[in-house]
Amino acid sequence: MMKNKAHVLMCLLIWMVSLSVSGYESELPNEMQSKMPPPNVNGISWVLMHPETGTIIAAENPDEKLEPASLSKLLTAYIVFREVRRGNVQLDEEVVISEKAWRTGGSRMFIEPNEKISVENLLLGMIVQSGNDAAVALAEHIAGSEESFSGLMNQVATELALKNSNFVNSTGWPHPEHFSTARDISLVASAIIREFPDMYGYYAIREFTWNNITQRNRNPLLGRDHTIDGVKTGHTEAAGYCLVGSAKEENFRIVATVFGAESPSTRAESVYALVKYGFAAYELHRIYRAGTAVLNDIKIYKGDQKTLTVGVLADIQLILPKGARSGLEAVIALDEPIIAPLDKNAQVGSIILSLQGIDIGTYPLVTLNAINPGSWPSRIFDEIRLQLR
């Protein structure tokens, strides 16, 4: 009897362990996934993402539609950053504060009606202090009204491939039609990091003072260690406690997002655990750099040059489990014979990468410069050589 009970208990434990580590998903091929399972996360949904590519390293319920709360302000900031980059808005441009912005509830920058405030200071009030009033003022300045700005938010959401989001205000104020997901918010944070690295620095500012009121950045992870440099908290009764954090170690940056944690401390600990897990389990390798030679002196026929140099169109970067780089192999397959004329970036072959003998990706191999036709005698001679191959 005791043996039977012990056997049942062991089976139950094995089932519970397998359940705890099988609930997450990843966009990495199986061969590129670490054997180390992610930590237990206190939250309804979570995502660990590589922001440069938008690849999900690990996640649980990444597409569950939830209230994003103040994480919505990431998209508001992205739109303002884009308008600044395009020259439509200047950072020192003054915004006249409306009564609606002043009356906005929730977390505040404490602006006053008819006050003139620069776009940059409003950004700091929204980012550092999570000011709803600052977000509404920026929305009105960009689009004329917050209602119009919400339409712009949804347009930009489509451009960023946010597939499960809808925004009806600039702040994240609760509304039944205002929702997003851990994946979509992670994509917004990743776009800010990738496209606006200079303005992303606002998210590392520890405190900001306006109207003699100093408020500390609500992101509890800032200063916890040298790798963490952003990004944003959020909270409503329905959303729970939410946090997006980003960290960079050497050349590897990750974004971790948690929705629906039980408390401010558990959301911080969960995001921090995901960041530490990402750096412990994975590393980023740049295998080939765009525009640099992969192969030289490749034979070409009927061209004004006898050989050509080939490379890749975009950087080939791989997120690999720690220590797995030694098992990576590359096979180059050329589309021979290669015959001129050829435009720059014309595909002439492929690179097939494998890890531990299993294919993990195929990438185009392209010419790094154009090849013009050779002289007519050389073309005739090369035609004869081709016939004799």
N, C-alpha and C positions, 0 to 999 in steps of 0.2 A: 504493500500500500504506500509506504513512504517513498519507494522508488517511483511509483506512478505519479505521486504528487510532485516529486522533484522534477520528473520529466515534463509534466504539464507546466510547471512554473518556468522551466528553462525555455520551453516553446513560446510561452507568453512573453518572456523577456526578449527573445529573439524577434518576435513579431513587433513588439513595441519599438525596438531599436530600428528595425527596418522601416517601420512607419515613420519614425522621426527623421530619417535621412532620405526618404524617397519622396517626400512631399514637395521638394523644390524642383525647379526646372532651369534649364540653361540653353542658350543659343549656341554654345560651343559644341563642336562635334564630340561624340563620346570619347574619342581618343585624346582630346585636348582638355578633358575635364579632370580636375584634381581628384585624387582618391580621398582627400580630406573633406568631410561634409561641412557645410556652413553651420554657423552657430544657431542655437534656438533663438528666435526673434520674438519679442513681445510686440505684436501688432497684427492687424488684420491682413495687411499685404506689405511686401517689401521687395526691393530690387537692388542688386549690385550690378553696376553698369560701367563699361569702358566708354568714357564720354567722347573720345576721338572718333570712334566708329559707331557708337550707339549700341554696341553688342551687350546683351545681357549675359553676365557671367553666371549669376545665380539669382533666383527669384521665387517668390511664393505668392500666388494670386495677383500677378502683376497687372492684370487687366480688369480687376474688380472695380466697378464704378463707385466712387466714394466722394464725400465732400473734401475738397482740397484745402479748405480754410485759407490761411494767409499764404500758402504755397502758390496760390493764384497770382500773387504779386511777382512771382518769377516771370510769368508771361508778360505782365504789365511792364516790368523792367526791360525785358527783351525788346519789346516794341519801342520803348523810349530810346534804348541804346541804338536800335536800328535807325530811328529817325535822326539821332545825333550823327551817326556815321554817314548817313545820306546827305547831311547838310541842311535838312529841313528844320532842325531845331538846334540851338546852341546851348551849351551847358550854362553859360552866363546869362542866358535869356530870362527875363523876368516874367513870372506868372502872377496874375492878379487872382487872389483867392476868392472863390465864390461862397455864398452863404451855404450852398449845399455841401461843398467840401468841408466847410467849418463845422457844420452840424453832423457830419458823419460820425457814427458811433464806433465803439470798439477801441482798439489800440490807436493812439493818436500821437502825432508830432506836436500838437498844440499850436497850430497856425490860427491866425485871426482873419475875419472877413475883410476884404479889400487890401489886405497886406500884399506887398510885392515880394516874391521869393524866387530865387533863381532855380532853374531846372535842376542844377546839380544839388542844391540844398534840399529840394523836394525828393530827389533820388535818395539822398542820405537819410532823410526822414522816413522814407518808405522802406529802405533796405535795412538800416541799422535799428531804427525804432519801430519798424513794422507799422508805420502810421497809415491808417485807413484814410485819414483826411488828406495826406500827401498823395496817396494813390489816386484818389478821386480828382484832386487838382491837376495831376499830370494827365489823367485820362481826358479831362475837359479841355486841357490845353492842346492835346494832340488831335482830338477828334471832334471837339465842339461840345460834346456831352458824354456822360458816362455810358448812356445807352448806345450811342454811335460807336464808342470805343469798344464795347463788348462785341459788337459786330466785327470790328477789326481784329479783336482777339480770336474770334472763331475763324476768320480768314487766315490769320497767321498760324493758327493751330493746324489747319489743313496743310499749309505749306511745310510745317515741321513734321507732318505725318503723325499727328496725334489722332488716333483712331477712336478713342473712347472718352472724349472730353467735350464739354459744352460750358461756355462761360457767359454769365449774364451780368457780371459786374467786375470791376477792376481789383477788388479787395479780397474776394473770397467770402463775403458776407453770405450766410446761409440762404439758400433758395432751392426749391425742389428741382429746378432745371439747371443748376450749377453743379457740375461734377467733373471729376477727372480720375486718373488712375496713377498708381506708383510708376508704371512704365512711362506714361505720357509726361508726368512732371519731371521724371529723370531725364527725358529727352529735352525738355525745355532748359533745365539746368545745364545739360551737356552742350546745348547750342550756345548758351551764354559763355561758357568756358571756352568753347572752340572758336566762336566768331568774335567775341569782344574781350580778349584776355586783359586788356588794359582796364576796362570798366568793371570786369569781374573783381578787381581788387577792392571795390567798395564793400564787398561781402566780408572782408577780413578786418574792417574797421571796428574797433572794440566799443566805442561810445560816440555819441553825437549830442551836441547841445543846441537847443533852439528855444528862443524866448526865455532864456535863463533856466531852462529845464534840461538837465543832463540825463540821458537814458542809455543804459548799456545794451549792447547787441544781445539779442535774445538767444543766439546760438550758443549753447553751453559747451560746445566742443572746441571753440576757438581758444587757443592757448593750451589745450590739453596735451598736444605734442606738436612737434615742428612740422609734421606733414599736413595738418588740417588747416585749410584756409577759407572755408565757407560751408553751407550757403544760407539756409533759411528754415525757420520754424513755422508751425501753424497749429492752431487749436480752435475747435468749436465743440460744443457738447456732443453733436452728432458725429463729428469727424474724429474725436479723440485727440490725442497728441501726435503730431506729425513732425517729421524732420527730414530735410535733405542735407547731407554732409558730403564734402569733397576733400580728398587728400591726394598728395603727390609724393611719391618716394622715388628718387632718381628720375627715370624717364617714364614712370608708370603712374598714371592718374586714374582714380576710380571715383565714382559717385555712388553713394548709398542712400536709399530712401526708405523710410518707414511711415506707413499710414496706420492710424488707429491704435497707438500704444496706450497703455493704461494711465501713464503719468509722465510728467516732464523728465523724471530721472530714467524711467524705463525706455523712453524713446531715445534719449542720449546714449544710454548704455548699449541699446540694440544697434544703433548706427555705428557707434565706435567699434563694437564687436565685428560688424560686417567689414568695416575698413581694415581692421587688424587681420581678419580672416583673408581678405583679398590679397594683402601684401604677403601673408604667410604661405598661402596656397599657390599663388600665381606670380608670374613675372612676364614682362613685355619684351619681345625680341623684334627688332627691325631686321628683317632678313635681307631685303633689297631696298635701296633708296631710289626714288623716282629720278629719272634723268641721268643716272650713273650707269657705267658699263657693266653688264652681266657677262657678255662674251665679246671678244674682239676678233678681228681678222676672219670673219665669216665670208666664205666665197660667194660672190654674186656674179651673175652673167648679164651681158649686154648693157653694162653700166659704164659711166664715166669714171668709176672707181672699181678696183678689182675686189675689194673687201669692204665689209661694213661692220659697224658696231651696234649691238642691240642691248636693250634694257627693258625697264618696266615703266608703265604710264604713271602709276601711283605707288607710294611706299607700300611694301608688303610687310605688315606687322602681324605678329601672332602672339596671342595670349596663351602661354603654355604653363602647365604645372611646374612648380619649382624643380629644377634639376633635369627637366625633360629635353633640354636643347640638344644634348648629345645624341638623342635618338632621331633627330630630324635629318632628312635627306632630300636632295633636290635632283630631279631628272629633267634635262632640257631636250625638248623635241622640236626640231626645226622643220618647217614646211619646205623641204628641198625638192627640186632646185629653186633657188631664189633668183628671180629675174627682174631686172630693171625695166622701166622706171618704177620707183617707189616713193611715195610721199613720206614725210617725217611722221612717225608714230604709226606706220603701217604694220599690221601684225604679220610676223613671219615665223611664228612658232609659239610654244607654250612652255611654262615651267610647272612641273608637277611636284608638289611637296608631299612628303609622307612622314609619318611619325610612327616609329617602331614597325615599319613596313606596311602601314595602312595609309592610303591616300587621304589627305586632309584638305587639299585645295589645288585648283589649276588656275594659272594666271597667264594672261597674254604676254608674249615677248614681242617687242616692237622695235622698229628702227629708230635710232636716236637722231638721224639726219636724213634729209631727202637724197635720193640717188637718181641722177638724171641719166637719160640714154647716152650710151657711148657713141663713138664715131661709127659710120656705117661699115668700115672694114672690120672693126672690132666686134660689131654685132654679128656680122656674117661668120667670123671666126668662132665666136661663142656659140652660134647656132650649130655649127659643125661639131663642136665639142659636146653640146647637149645631145646631138644625135648619136654620138659614140659612147655616151654614158652607160 
